[in-house]
């Protein structure tokens, strides 16, 4: 009996540990015409969407989560090849024979078997419409004339879930292509200096294409209250701050 109690104790403790590992991430539920979209905020530039019984990981990296304790991927989206967005170990853990990869040309040099999307491409993947939006720097440079993210290399993605359009911008600034987006319900805009946008750039972008919900993400040590203040008088845009590091 004592041995049985010990085993049960270990089992319960294991369940509690697994639950705790998943519960540390904040989640939001978005209602769509095709059912609920669950957003899990992993950290940095890493997200997980659950929709229609499928799990979609965006830029999964092992420094942000123990992926052995998270669901396997039905789809994985990779925005660009930098190691805080493309992590081969995370892909190895999450991929199954049925996992669909959506990625850039540069990422495809390292990851085999994916669907390559170039800037401007629109494809239907696993029943979801996905648009690849250019992601690049205009102002912030690694050195004179060399942007942290050159034009034509990285993607942001607009994913349509039922009647909701979700824009995950990747590493970018407030580009002309971003400003031309229409009908975006939810936008994830990066705010990690000096690699992406300042709070002022994020506010400028949001005022330009007016997402209904704005999640700053990939913000590092940037003060998120600044963008909240900059957009406080724009009633059409709800700014939500979540734990994204």
PEJO-V535526 format. One line per field, one symbol per residue. psi: psi as a letter, one per 40 degrees, with the letter a starting at -180 (. if undefined). Layout:
BEGIN
psi->???
END
This chain:
BEGIN
psi->ddddddddddddddddddddddeehiiihhhiefiihhhhgdibehihhhhfeihhhhfhheeeigeeeiiihdihhhdieieedhhdddddddiadehhhhiidddeddhieihhhiheihihhfehhhhhhhhiiddhidihegidhihediiihhhhhbehhhhhdahiagiddddeiifhdhhhhifhiedbiiddddddddddegidhhhhifebehhdddddddedegdehhhhhihe.
END
